[in-house]
Amino acid sequence: MSTMHFHKYQGTGNDFIILDNRNWSYTALTVERVKFLCDRRFGIGADGLMLLNNHSGYDFEMKYYNSDGRESSMCGNGGRCLVKFAYDLGMHKSEYHFIATDGPHQAEIDDDGIVSLKMKNVQGIRDYHGDLILDTGSPHYVKMVTEVMDYDVYRKGMDIRYNSDFAKEGINVNFVEQRKPDEIIVRTYERGVEDETLSCGTGVTASALACYHNDMGYNYVSVVTKGGKLNVKFDRVGDNSYENIWLCGPAIKVFEGTIE
């Protein structure tokens, strides 16, 4: 593995290194190697790295690593970018079915290039001192604030992520401002990156579920992030119970190359 061919994709500014691993070329990825590749000064630079693997019964398998080099839980924007990568490899389908660490997912690409990813159902939202905790494939903390664009996301996010209740496993921290009943702004501090990212797909999803506007049935929430706009569609089927959750937005190839 002296020379590695890679692809770089981004979804609303959440950027990823992607490796085509269908021939199992990259079985020796170490924490140190992934961390180096994701380093923005000494490597390629990215919020995370993904492998596109073969998997029986599915179009592919998604394997995701955070920029700290460790294999991580589900990444929503990463999943959307991996679907677009599969399309660019020649997998042209009306529906994609792939497996990730949190289970099976379905995805679609429309004529405008918007990639829609079906997320896992969510059962249960926990109150934590007036804020909310839920799992959308990754664990998320949602805090409603005012003037979120002026908020100290890095310091406040780190304080929550490393407090005694969350430090061991880590948690992603979302700060949310509600602009309209169906429109929110979200900024996220991500564990594993240990910084604010321009967008976080599972965080956007968690924030949209927390900000439902219809008590029961169909909800559509527009989400503004620092990296662009996403939409989350879902059905609220009971107290703290959500189904048919779709994360929708652009996924764009940035460049490809080789690195030693």
RACOR-V868835 format. One record per pair of residues at least 4 apart in sequence whose C-alpha atoms are under 6 Angstrom apart, sorted by the first residue. I is the first residue (numbers start at 0). J is the second residue. D is the distance in Angstrom with one decimal. If there is no record, write none. Layout:
# RACOR-V868835
<<I & J & D> <I & J & D>>
This chain:
# RACOR-V868835
<<1 & 259 & 5.5> <2 & 258 & 5.7> <2 & 259 & 4.5> <3 & 257 & 5.3> <3 & 258 & 5.3> <4 & 256 & 5.7> <4 & 257 & 4.3> <5 & 17 & 5.9> <5 & 18 & 5.4> <5 & 255 & 5.6> <5 & 256 & 5.6> <5 & 257 & 6.0> <6 & 16 & 5.8> <6 & 17 & 5.1> <6 & 255 & 4.2> <7 & 15 & 5.7> <7 & 16 & 4.7> <7 & 253 & 5.4> <7 & 254 & 5.4> <7 & 255 & 5.9> <8 & 14 & 5.7> <8 & 15 & 5.4> <8 & 251 & 5.5> <8 & 252 & 4.3> <8 & 253 & 5.2> <9 & 13 & 5.3> <9 & 14 & 4.1> <9 & 250 & 5.8> <9 & 251 & 5.4> <10 & 76 & 5.6> <10 & 249 & 5.8> <10 & 250 & 4.5> <11 & 226 & 4.4> <11 & 227 & 4.8> <12 & 197 & 5.3> <12 & 226 & 4.5> <13 & 197 & 5.8> <13 & 198 & 5.3> <14 & 45 & 5.3> <14 & 46 & 5.5> <15 & 45 & 5.1> <15 & 46 & 5.8> <15 & 47 & 5.0> <15 & 48 & 5.4> <16 & 48 & 4.6> <17 & 48 & 5.8> <17 & 49 & 4.8> <17 & 50 & 5.9> <18 & 50 & 5.0> <19 & 51 & 5.2> <20 & 24 & 5.8> <20 & 50 & 5.8> <20 & 51 & 5.4> <20 & 52 & 5.1> <21 & 52 & 4.9> <21 & 53 & 5.2> <30 & 68 & 4.2> <30 & 69 & 5.7> <33 & 68 & 4.7> <34 & 66 & 5.5> <34 & 67 & 5.2> <34 & 68 & 4.4> <35 & 42 & 5.5> <36 & 42 & 4.5> <36 & 43 & 5.3> <37 & 42 & 6.0> <37 & 43 & 5.8> <37 & 44 & 4.3> <37 & 45 & 4.7> <37 & 66 & 5.4> <38 & 42 & 4.8> <38 & 44 & 4.7> <39 & 44 & 3.8> <46 & 66 & 5.3> <47 & 64 & 5.6> <47 & 65 & 4.4> <47 & 66 & 4.6> <48 & 63 & 5.9> <48 & 64 & 5.1> <49 & 62 & 5.5> <49 & 63 & 4.6> <50 & 62 & 5.1> <51 & 60 & 5.9> <51 & 61 & 5.4> <52 & 59 & 5.6> <52 & 60 & 4.8> <53 & 59 & 4.9> <53 & 60 & 5.8> <54 & 59 & 5.3> <54 & 60 & 5.5> <57 & 96 & 5.6> <57 & 97 & 5.2> <58 & 96 & 5.6> <58 & 97 & 5.5> <59 & 97 & 5.1> <60 & 97 & 5.5> <60 & 98 & 4.9> <61 & 99 & 5.0> <63 & 70 & 5.8> <63 & 71 & 5.9> <64 & 68 & 6.0> <64 & 69 & 5.4> <64 & 70 & 4.1> <64 & 71 & 5.3> <65 & 69 & 5.7> <65 & 191 & 5.3> <66 & 192 & 5.5> <67 & 191 & 5.4> <72 & 137 & 5.5> <73 & 136 & 5.0> <73 & 137 & 5.6> <75 & 200 & 4.2> <75 & 201 & 5.0> <76 & 200 & 4.7> <79 & 114 & 5.8> <80 & 250 & 5.1> <85 & 90 & 5.5> <86 & 90 & 4.6> <86 & 91 & 5.3> <94 & 106 & 5.8> <94 & 107 & 5.1> <95 & 105 & 5.5> <95 & 106 & 5.0> <96 & 104 & 5.7> <96 & 105 & 4.7> <97 & 103 & 5.7> <97 & 104 & 5.4> <98 & 102 & 5.6> <98 & 103 & 4.3> <101 & 136 & 5.7> <104 & 117 & 5.8> <105 & 117 & 5.3> <106 & 115 & 5.5> <106 & 116 & 4.4> <106 & 117 & 6.0> <107 & 114 & 5.8> <107 & 115 & 5.3> <108 & 112 & 5.9> <108 & 113 & 5.6> <108 & 114 & 4.5> <109 & 113 & 5.5> <113 & 248 & 5.1> <113 & 249 & 4.8> <114 & 247 & 5.7> <114 & 248 & 5.6> <114 & 249 & 5.9> <115 & 246 & 5.5> <115 & 247 & 4.2> <116 & 245 & 5.4> <116 & 246 & 5.2> <117 & 244 & 5.7> <117 & 245 & 4.4> <118 & 244 & 5.4> <118 & 245 & 5.9> <120 & 241 & 5.8> <120 & 242 & 4.8> <121 & 240 & 5.9> <121 & 241 & 5.2> <122 & 240 & 4.6> <123 & 239 & 4.9> <124 & 132 & 5.7> <124 & 133 & 4.9> <124 & 239 & 5.6> <125 & 131 & 5.6> <125 & 132 & 5.0> <126 & 130 & 5.8> <126 & 131 & 4.8> <127 & 131 & 5.7> <130 & 142 & 5.2> <131 & 140 & 5.8> <131 & 141 & 5.1> <132 & 139 & 5.7> <132 & 140 & 4.6> <133 & 139 & 5.5> <134 & 138 & 4.4> <134 & 139 & 5.9> <135 & 201 & 5.8> <138 & 170 & 5.5> <139 & 170 & 5.7> <139 & 171 & 4.8> <139 & 172 & 5.9> <140 & 172 & 4.7> <140 & 173 & 5.9> <141 & 173 & 4.8> <142 & 174 & 5.0> <143 & 174 & 5.9> <143 & 175 & 4.8> <143 & 176 & 5.9> <144 & 175 & 5.8> <144 & 176 & 5.4> <145 & 176 & 5.6> <147 & 176 & 5.8> <151 & 155 & 6.0> <152 & 156 & 5.3> <156 & 172 & 5.7> <156 & 188 & 5.4> <157 & 161 & 5.9> <158 & 162 & 6.0> <160 & 165 & 5.8> <160 & 169 & 5.8> <160 & 170 & 5.4> <161 & 165 & 6.0> <161 & 166 & 4.2> <162 & 166 & 5.6> <165 & 169 & 5.2> <171 & 188 & 5.9> <171 & 189 & 4.8> <171 & 190 & 5.4> <172 & 187 & 5.6> <172 & 188 & 5.1> <173 & 186 & 5.7> <173 & 187 & 4.4> <174 & 185 & 5.8> <174 & 186 & 5.4> <175 & 184 & 5.7> <175 & 185 & 4.7> <176 & 183 & 5.6> <176 & 184 & 5.2> <177 & 183 & 4.4> <178 & 182 & 5.6> <178 & 183 & 5.4> <180 & 212 & 5.8> <181 & 220 & 4.7> <182 & 220 & 5.6> <182 & 221 & 4.7> <182 & 222 & 5.8> <183 & 222 & 5.1> <184 & 222 & 5.7> <184 & 223 & 4.6> <184 & 224 & 6.0> <185 & 224 & 5.4> <187 & 195 & 5.5> <188 & 194 & 5.4> <188 & 195 & 4.2> <189 & 193 & 5.6> <189 & 194 & 5.9> <197 & 225 & 5.0> <197 & 226 & 4.8> <198 & 224 & 5.7> <198 & 226 & 5.7> <199 & 203 & 5.9> <215 & 235 & 5.0> <215 & 236 & 5.8> <216 & 234 & 4.8> <216 & 235 & 5.0> <217 & 233 & 5.8> <217 & 234 & 4.5> <218 & 232 & 5.7> <218 & 233 & 5.4> <219 & 231 & 5.9> <219 & 232 & 4.6> <220 & 230 & 5.8> <220 & 231 & 5.3> <221 & 230 & 4.6> <222 & 228 & 5.7> <222 & 229 & 5.2> <222 & 230 & 5.7> <223 & 228 & 4.7> <229 & 247 & 5.7> <229 & 248 & 4.9> <230 & 247 & 5.1> <231 & 245 & 5.6> <231 & 246 & 4.8> <232 & 244 & 5.6> <232 & 245 & 5.1> <233 & 243 & 5.2> <233 & 244 & 4.3> <234 & 241 & 5.7> <234 & 242 & 5.3> <234 & 243 & 5.9> <235 & 241 & 4.6> <236 & 240 & 5.6> <236 & 241 & 5.8>>
